[in-house]
Amino acid sequence: MASRLRVAAWLAAFACLAVTALAVLMPADGTAPVAAMLSSGGLPRAWAGGIALLLAALSAAALIELARMLGRLQAHAWFSAAVVRHFRRFAGLLALAALLRVLLPPLATLALAWQAGRHAAALTFDGGDLLALLPASVFFLVARLFDEAARLEDDSRSIV
């Protein structure tokens, strides 16, 4: 089962990067043979593309860490140092991607307004973006629990 999930994580990482790159690099006029759309949220295409590429890279890196963790799983080594390390990296990268997804568009909007000499900007926050922080935070908490489980497993092995 872990090997199938590992392959799925690798494919998802590749797909995340490929689709985002297509959306950023293809012409915005819809003349491309493949449809991959970039939602700019009111930002200039270059800014939205840069943010999308950064978020795709972080998400792909998180999925690669998940694939690496799944590759290290063995029958009696669920909490080995390598498994826990890769899961912690997965959780951290996923949390960072979720946080940047919430923060970067408003910061870019403010930067553009400041650059244009305006002293006000309209900011919008999507509840879905904020909600994405919840599972990322839970994964980060699970990573901390895995750290503790690994420590307890090491302690129990040293006693025997």
MDAnalysis code that builds the backbone (N, CA, C; Angstrom):
import MDAnalysis as mda
import numpy as np

u = mda.Universe.empty(480, n_residues=160, atom_resindex=np.repeat(np.arange(160), 3), trajectory=True)
u.add_TopologyAttr("name", ["N", "CA", "C"] * 160)
u.add_TopologyAttr("resid", np.arange(1, 161))
u.add_TopologyAttr("resname", ["MET", "ALA", "SER", "ARG", "LEU", "ARG", "VAL", "ALA", "ALA", "TRP", "LEU", "ALA", "ALA", "PHE", "ALA", "CYS", "LEU", "ALA", "VAL", "THR", "ALA", "LEU", "ALA", "VAL", "LEU", "MET", "PRO", "ALA", "ASP", "GLY", "THR", "ALA", "PRO", "VAL", "ALA", "ALA", "MET", "LEU", "SER", "SER", "GLY", "GLY", "LEU", "PRO", "ARG", "ALA", "TRP", "ALA", "GLY", "GLY", "ILE", "ALA", "LEU", "LEU", "LEU", "ALA", "ALA", "LEU", "SER", "ALA", "ALA", "ALA", "LEU", "ILE", "GLU", "LEU", "ALA", "ARG", "MET", "LEU", "GLY", "ARG", "LEU", "GLN", "ALA", "HIS", "ALA", "TRP", "PHE", "SER", "ALA", "ALA", "VAL", "VAL", "ARG", "HIS", "PHE", "ARG", "ARG", "PHE", "ALA", "GLY", "LEU", "LEU", "ALA", "LEU", "ALA", "ALA", "LEU", "LEU", "ARG", "VAL", "LEU", "LEU", "PRO", "PRO", "LEU", "ALA", "THR", "LEU", "ALA", "LEU", "ALA", "TRP", "GLN", "ALA", "GLY", "ARG", "HIS", "ALA", "ALA", "ALA", "LEU", "THR", "PHE", "ASP", "GLY", "GLY", "ASP", "LEU", "LEU", "ALA", "LEU", "LEU", "PRO", "ALA", "SER", "VAL", "PHE", "PHE", "LEU", "VAL", "ALA", "ARG", "LEU", "PHE", "ASP", "GLU", "ALA", "ALA", "ARG", "LEU", "GLU", "ASP", "ASP", "SER", "ARG", "SER", "ILE", "VAL"])
u.atoms.positions = np.array([
    [0.824, -1.200, 0.000],
    [0.000, 0.000, 0.000],
    [0.866, 1.261, 0.000],
    [1.921, 1.266, 0.825],
    [2.792, 2.441, 0.896],
    [3.481, 2.695, -0.434],
    [3.814, 1.617, -1.164],
    [4.498, 1.810, -2.441],
    [3.568, 2.466, -3.465],
    [2.292, 2.123, -3.437],
    [1.330, 2.757, -4.343],
    [1.134, 4.229, -3.997],
    [1.045, 4.507, -2.715],
    [0.914, 5.896, -2.280],
    [2.162, 6.705, -2.624],
    [3.301, 6.059, -2.524],
    [4.563, 6.714, -2.861],
    [4.567, 7.128, -4.333],
    [4.162, 6.217, -5.216],
    [4.088, 6.525, -6.643],
    [3.078, 7.651, -6.879],
    [1.953, 7.601, -6.195],
    [0.931, 8.645, -6.337],
    [1.477, 10.011, -5.894],
    [2.246, 10.038, -4.816],
    [2.826, 11.293, -4.342],
    [3.826, 11.849, -5.352],
    [4.655, 10.983, -5.935],
    [5.595, 11.427, -6.970],
    [4.844, 11.982, -8.177],
    [3.811, 11.280, -8.621],
    [3.026, 11.747, -9.768],
    [2.325, 13.071, -9.467],
    [1.809, 13.201, -8.258],
    [1.135, 14.446, -7.870],
    [2.120, 15.612, -7.838],
    [3.331, 15.381, -7.367],
    [4.351, 16.436, -7.337],
    [4.679, 16.887, -8.759],
    [4.872, 15.920, -9.647],
    [5.160, 16.253, -11.047],
    [3.984, 16.997, -11.676],
    [2.772, 16.513, -11.458],
    [1.588, 17.140, -12.035],
    [1.410, 18.564, -11.523],
    [1.666, 18.770, -10.264],
    [1.546, 20.106, -9.664],
    [2.470, 21.096, -10.376],
    [3.712, 20.687, -10.576],
    [4.670, 21.562, -11.250],
    [4.326, 21.746, -12.724],
    [3.962, 20.656, -13.394],
    [3.693, 20.725, -14.828],
    [2.472, 21.588, -15.139],
    [1.390, 21.380, -14.414],
    [0.168, 22.148, -14.684],
    [0.379, 23.622, -14.349],
    [1.076, 23.905, -13.265],
    [1.328, 25.308, -12.914],
    [2.227, 25.967, -13.958],
    [3.258, 25.254, -14.395],
    [4.139, 25.809, -15.428],
    [3.363, 26.062, -16.723],
    [2.489, 25.141, -17.098],
    [1.658, 25.346, -18.297],
    [0.779, 26.580, -18.145],
    [0.168, 26.724, -16.966],
    [-0.725, 27.865, -16.744],
    [0.036, 29.183, -16.794],
    [1.264, 29.186, -16.305],
    [2.041, 30.423, -16.281],
    [2.640, 30.728, -17.653],
    [3.108, 29.706, -18.348],
    [3.844, 29.930, -19.589],
    [2.974, 30.006, -20.841],
    [1.790, 29.426, -20.803],
    [0.911, 29.453, -21.976],
    [0.298, 30.842, -22.137],
    [-0.012, 31.207, -23.372],
    [-0.634, 32.521, -23.583],
    [-1.983, 32.621, -22.875],
    [-2.274, 33.807, -22.391],
    [-3.502, 34.023, -21.625],
    [-4.730, 34.182, -22.516],
    [-4.528, 34.228, -23.831],
    [-5.670, 34.472, -24.716],
    [-6.455, 33.221, -25.074],
    [-6.055, 32.054, -24.567],
    [-6.809, 30.830, -24.805],
    [-6.506, 30.158, -26.126],
    [-5.420, 30.541, -26.797],
    [-5.082, 29.935, -28.087],
    [-4.198, 28.705, -27.942],
    [-3.780, 28.374, -26.754],
    [-2.902, 27.216, -26.538],
    [-3.691, 25.922, -26.724],
    [-3.023, 24.861, -27.185],
    [-3.723, 23.584, -27.376],
    [-4.115, 22.907, -26.060],
    [-3.478, 23.289, -24.972],
    [-3.778, 22.720, -23.666],
    [-4.324, 23.837, -22.790],
    [-5.414, 23.573, -22.106],
    [-6.024, 24.596, -21.251],
    [-5.566, 24.420, -19.819],
    [-4.761, 25.355, -19.351],
    [-4.371, 25.439, -17.950],
    [-4.477, 26.915, -17.597],
    [-5.385, 27.250, -16.711],
    [-5.679, 28.650, -16.437],
    [-5.023, 29.110, -15.150],
    [-4.544, 30.339, -15.177],
    [-3.949, 30.966, -14.013],
    [-4.927, 32.010, -13.501],
    [-5.400, 31.825, -12.285],
    [-6.292, 32.798, -11.674],
    [-5.434, 33.841, -10.967],
    [-5.488, 35.071, -11.451],
    [-4.584, 36.102, -10.930],
    [-5.140, 36.843, -9.731],
    [-6.430, 36.758, -9.493],
    [-7.012, 37.447, -8.349],
    [-6.801, 38.950, -8.389],
    [-6.734, 39.513, -9.585],
    [-6.560, 40.959, -9.714],
    [-5.107, 41.395, -9.790],
    [-4.170, 40.507, -9.575],
    [-2.752, 40.839, -9.674],
    [-2.317, 40.791, -11.131],
    [-1.256, 41.529, -11.485],
    [-0.700, 41.365, -12.834],
    [-0.262, 39.912, -13.043],
    [-0.329, 39.450, -14.272],
    [-0.038, 38.056, -14.593],
    [1.359, 37.634, -14.123],
    [2.332, 38.488, -14.259],
    [3.699, 38.136, -13.847],
    [3.773, 37.896, -12.339],
    [3.119, 38.733, -11.571],
    [3.121, 38.564, -10.115],
    [2.360, 37.296, -9.725],
    [1.180, 37.120, -10.308],
    [0.385, 35.934, -9.995],
    [1.133, 34.671, -10.416],
    [1.803, 34.718, -11.567],
    [2.578, 33.575, -12.027],
    [3.735, 33.254, -11.097],
    [4.414, 34.273, -10.629],
    [5.520, 34.057, -9.688],
    [5.049, 33.421, -8.384],
    [3.936, 33.936, -7.874],
    [3.371, 33.364, -6.650],
    [2.928, 31.924, -6.889],
    [2.268, 31.682, -8.019],
    [1.801, 30.326, -8.332],
    [2.972, 29.353, -8.461],
    [4.054, 29.781, -9.107],
    [5.223, 28.908, -9.254],
    [5.875, 28.616, -7.907],
    [5.955, 29.622, -7.055],
    [6.524, 29.406, -5.722],
    [5.680, 28.424, -4.924],
    [4.368, 28.620, -4.934],
    [3.478, 27.729, -4.194],
    [3.500, 26.315, -4.773],
    [3.593, 26.198, -6.092],
    [3.681, 24.876, -6.720],
    [4.987, 24.192, -6.337],
    [6.073, 24.939, -6.313],
    [7.366, 24.358, -5.928],
    [7.339, 23.872, -4.485],
    [6.772, 24.660, -3.596],
    [6.671, 24.244, -2.188],
    [5.761, 23.030, -2.035],
    [4.636, 23.032, -2.745],
    [3.713, 21.894, -2.669],
    [4.359, 20.636, -3.233],
    [5.073, 20.774, -4.347],
    [5.756, 19.622, -4.940],
    [6.846, 19.114, -4.004],
    [7.579, 20.029, -3.383],
    [8.617, 19.610, -2.429],
    [7.995, 18.862, -1.253],
    [6.833, 19.327, -0.787],
    [6.141, 18.635, 0.304],
    [5.725, 17.229, -0.137],
    [5.194, 17.106, -1.346],
    [4.789, 15.790, -1.842],
    [5.988, 14.868, -2.046],
    [7.102, 15.419, -2.454],
    [8.321, 14.607, -2.598],
    [8.782, 14.099, -1.241],
    [8.714, 14.937, -0.222],
    [9.068, 14.486, 1.136],
    [8.114, 13.394, 1.608],
    [6.832, 13.526, 1.266],
    [5.867, 12.488, 1.619],
    [6.222, 11.187, 0.902],
    [6.580, 11.273, -0.376],
    [6.975, 10.076, -1.128],
    [8.223, 9.446, -0.521],
    [9.164, 10.270, -0.122],
    [10.390, 9.745, 0.502],
    [10.075, 9.073, 1.832],
    [9.143, 9.664, 2.598],
    [8.736, 9.044, 3.858],
    [8.092, 7.685, 3.591],
    [7.195, 7.641, 2.614],
    [6.519, 6.385, 2.301],
    [7.498, 5.327, 1.803],
    [8.563, 5.747, 1.161],
    [9.591, 4.816, 0.718],
    [10.405, 4.239, 1.857],
    [10.415, 4.917, 2.989],
    [11.192, 4.458, 4.155],
    [10.385, 3.588, 5.112],
    [9.063, 3.538, 4.907],
    [8.233, 2.731, 5.805],
    [8.563, 1.250, 5.672],
    [8.720, 0.612, 6.815],
    [8.963, -0.824, 6.855],
    [8.055, -1.415, 7.922],
    [7.951, -2.725, 7.937],
    [6.995, -3.415, 8.810],
    [7.114, -2.996, 10.272],
    [8.306, -2.942, 10.799],
    [8.455, -2.651, 12.232],
    [9.226, -1.355, 12.471],
    [9.176, -0.450, 11.518],
    [9.927, 0.800, 11.666],
    [9.066, 2.004, 11.306],
    [7.864, 2.047, 11.855],
    [6.961, 3.144, 11.567],
    [7.472, 4.476, 12.088],
    [8.240, 4.439, 13.158],
    [8.702, 5.677, 13.780],
    [10.217, 5.794, 13.722],
    [10.823, 5.295, 12.651],
    [12.281, 5.436, 12.518],
    [12.609, 6.914, 12.330],
    [13.857, 7.249, 12.590],
    [14.281, 8.645, 12.480],
    [14.071, 9.181, 11.068],
    [14.345, 8.358, 10.045],
    [14.188, 8.811, 8.661],
    [12.721, 9.064, 8.324],
    [11.840, 8.179, 8.759],
    [10.405, 8.351, 8.486],
    [9.904, 9.631, 9.146],
    [10.256, 9.817, 10.399],
    [9.794, 10.996, 11.133],
    [10.373, 12.276, 10.523],
    [11.652, 12.242, 10.134],
    [12.296, 13.422, 9.544],
    [11.587, 13.829, 8.246],
    [11.309, 12.859, 7.379],
    [10.646, 13.191, 6.118],
    [9.211, 13.653, 6.344],
    [8.512, 13.071, 7.312],
    [7.152, 13.530, 7.591],
    [7.172, 14.943, 8.166],
    [8.148, 15.236, 9.012],
    [8.264, 16.588, 9.581],
    [8.520, 17.603, 8.468],
    [9.385, 17.251, 7.523],
    [9.643, 18.153, 6.390],
    [8.387, 18.326, 5.541],
    [7.673, 17.237, 5.290],
    [6.408, 17.305, 4.548],
    [5.450, 18.270, 5.233],
    [5.272, 18.103, 6.530],
    [4.341, 18.952, 7.271],
    [4.792, 20.408, 7.261],
    [6.075, 20.637, 7.435],
    [6.598, 22.006, 7.445],
    [6.438, 22.697, 6.094],
    [6.763, 21.988, 5.016],
    [6.616, 22.571, 3.682],
    [5.150, 22.827, 3.346],
    [4.289, 21.905, 3.736],
    [2.855, 22.088, 3.482],
    [2.309, 23.281, 4.270],
    [2.732, 23.415, 5.525],
    [2.296, 24.560, 6.343],
    [2.819, 25.866, 5.759],
    [4.068, 25.863, 5.293],
    [4.638, 27.068, 4.693],
    [3.886, 27.447, 3.413],
    [3.571, 26.461, 2.583],
    [2.819, 26.733, 1.359],
    [1.435, 27.296, 1.685],
    [0.770, 26.729, 2.677],
    [-0.564, 27.212, 3.060],
    [-0.488, 28.638, 3.598],
    [0.525, 28.913, 4.409],
    [0.683, 30.258, 4.975],
    [1.000, 31.279, 3.882],
    [1.901, 30.924, 2.977],
    [2.247, 31.850, 1.900],
    [1.083, 32.068, 0.947],
    [0.234, 31.055, 0.779],
    [-0.949, 31.208, -0.077],
    [-1.893, 32.261, 0.504],
    [-1.910, 32.380, 1.809],
    [-2.758, 33.384, 2.455],
    [-2.081, 34.760, 2.432],
    [-0.760, 34.800, 2.653],
    [-0.071, 36.074, 2.833],
    [0.426, 36.744, 1.555],
    [0.916, 35.976, 0.589],
    [1.569, 36.589, -0.569],
    [0.646, 37.432, -1.458],
    [-0.558, 36.977, -1.808],
    [-1.396, 37.849, -2.656],
    [-1.709, 39.214, -2.023],
    [-2.090, 39.277, -0.743],
    [-2.324, 40.617, -0.172],
    [-1.047, 41.451, -0.086],
    [0.083, 40.801, 0.213],
    [1.339, 41.549, 0.264],
    [1.715, 42.076, -1.116],
    [1.488, 41.279, -2.154],
    [1.760, 41.739, -3.513],
    [0.829, 42.889, -3.888],
    [-0.426, 42.805, -3.493],
    [-1.377, 43.886, -3.763],
    [-0.932, 45.176, -3.080],
    [-0.504, 45.058, -1.824],
    [-0.014, 46.240, -1.103],
    [1.246, 46.805, -1.746],
    [2.154, 45.937, -2.167],
    [3.388, 46.396, -2.812],
    [3.091, 47.128, -4.118],
    [2.161, 46.599, -4.899],
    [1.793, 47.259, -6.151],
    [1.118, 48.605, -5.902],
    [0.266, 48.670, -4.886],
    [-0.392, 49.937, -4.551],
    [0.637, 50.965, -4.093],
    [1.569, 50.545, -3.284],
    [2.617, 51.446, -2.789],
    [3.487, 51.916, -3.953],
    [3.825, 50.975, -4.858],
    [4.646, 51.302, -6.016],
    [3.944, 52.312, -6.928],
    [2.630, 52.229, -7.022],
    [1.860, 53.154, -7.855],
    [1.579, 54.477, -7.147],
    [2.012, 54.603, -5.905],
    [1.810, 55.841, -5.176],
    [0.481, 55.948, -4.467],
    [-0.283, 54.855, -4.442],
    [-1.566, 54.875, -3.738],
    [-1.326, 54.547, -2.273],
    [-2.161, 55.113, -1.433],
    [-2.042, 54.880, 0.005],
    [-3.152, 53.981, 0.531],
    [-3.871, 53.336, -0.376],
    [-4.942, 52.424, 0.017],
    [-5.020, 51.297, -1.013],
    [-5.439, 50.140, -0.537],
    [-5.615, 48.987, -1.426],
    [-6.747, 48.138, -0.874],
    [-7.472, 47.520, -1.763],
    [-8.564, 46.626, -1.354],
    [-8.012, 45.206, -1.250],
    [-8.111, 44.632, -0.072],
    [-7.617, 43.277, 0.163],
    [-8.799, 42.348, 0.392],
    [-8.701, 41.158, -0.165],
    [-9.732, 40.143, 0.059],
    [-9.063, 38.868, 0.549],
    [-9.735, 38.195, 1.444],
    [-9.258, 36.916, 1.946],
    [-10.327, 35.875, 1.679],
    [-9.895, 34.758, 1.159],
    [-10.795, 33.661, 0.853],
    [-10.807, 32.704, 2.051],
    [-11.982, 32.333, 2.484],
    [-12.089, 31.404, 3.612],
    [-11.429, 30.069, 3.328],
    [-11.434, 29.645, 2.049],
    [-10.790, 28.393, 1.682],
    [-9.289, 28.432, 1.914],
    [-8.682, 29.591, 1.646],
    [-7.244, 29.727, 1.899],
    [-6.942, 29.630, 3.384],
    [-7.766, 30.287, 4.181],
    [-7.560, 30.216, 5.629],
    [-7.837, 28.815, 6.153],
    [-8.832, 28.161, 5.573],
    [-9.162, 26.799, 5.984],
    [-8.041, 25.819, 5.646],
    [-7.277, 26.094, 4.601],
    [-6.151, 25.231, 4.223],
    [-5.075, 25.204, 5.305],
    [-5.045, 26.215, 6.142],
    [-4.070, 26.232, 7.245],
    [-4.384, 25.167, 8.297],
    [-5.653, 24.788, 8.411],
    [-6.044, 23.813, 9.427],
    [-5.414, 22.442, 9.206],
    [-5.591, 21.788, 8.043],
    [-4.943, 20.477, 7.882],
    [-3.421, 20.572, 7.909],
    [-2.870, 21.666, 7.401],
    [-1.412, 21.825, 7.464],
    [-0.941, 21.891, 8.915],
    [-1.697, 22.577, 9.744],
    [-1.358, 22.646, 11.172],
    [-1.511, 21.287, 11.845],
    [-2.547, 20.550, 11.463],
    [-2.747, 19.212, 12.027],
    [-1.598, 18.294, 11.634],
    [-1.165, 18.349, 10.377],
    [-0.017, 17.535, 9.952],
    [1.228, 17.906, 10.745],
    [1.401, 19.199, 11.014],
    [2.557, 19.630, 11.799],
    [2.474, 19.074, 13.219],
    [1.273, 19.064, 13.811],
    [1.082, 18.485, 15.136],
    [1.346, 16.975, 15.115],
    [0.872, 16.291, 14.082],
    [1.124, 14.845, 13.955],
    [2.616, 14.590, 13.835],
    [3.333, 15.454, 13.127],
    [4.790, 15.301, 13.025],
    [5.437, 15.396, 14.405],
    [4.957, 16.302, 15.226],
    [5.479, 16.419, 16.605],
    [5.148, 15.162, 17.410],
    [3.953, 14.605, 17.206],
    [3.581, 13.360, 17.886],
    [4.461, 12.205, 17.422],
    [4.784, 12.176, 16.114],
    [5.699, 11.158, 15.599],
    [7.075, 11.280, 16.246],
    [7.530, 12.514, 16.472],
    [8.811, 12.716, 17.166],
    [8.773, 12.065, 18.547],
    [7.695, 12.309, 19.260],
    [7.555, 11.735, 20.601],
    [7.442, 10.213, 20.535],
    [6.700, 9.693, 19.561],
    [6.579, 8.241, 19.405],
    [7.929, 7.616, 19.091],
    [8.726, 8.276, 18.267],
    [10.070, 7.769, 17.952],
    [10.941, 7.758, 19.202],
    [10.825, 8.797, 20.007],
    [11.612, 8.856, 21.247],
    [11.194, 7.737, 22.197],
    [9.885, 7.512, 22.328],
    [9.404, 6.441, 23.203],
    [9.808, 5.067, 22.678],
    [9.788, 4.890, 21.360],
    [10.210, 3.611, 20.777],
    [11.693, 3.362, 21.044],
    [12.505, 4.398, 20.935],
    [13.933, 4.263, 21.243],
    [14.134, 3.924, 22.715],
    [13.373, 4.580, 23.589],
    [13.475, 4.290, 25.027],
    [13.093, 2.839, 25.330],
    [12.014, 2.368, 24.704],
    [11.571, 0.993, 24.989],
    [12.581, -0.031, 24.465],
    [13.220, 0.244, 23.368],
    [14.248, -0.661, 22.837],
    [15.495, -0.677, 23.711],
    [15.823, 0.460, 24.307],
    [17.016, 0.501, 25.145],
    [16.782, -0.209, 26.480],
    [15.530, -0.311, 26.905],
    [15.215, -0.999, 28.163],
    [15.343, -2.505, 27.985],
    [14.913, -3.000, 26.856],
    [14.912, -4.448, 26.613],
    [16.259, -4.947, 26.325],
])
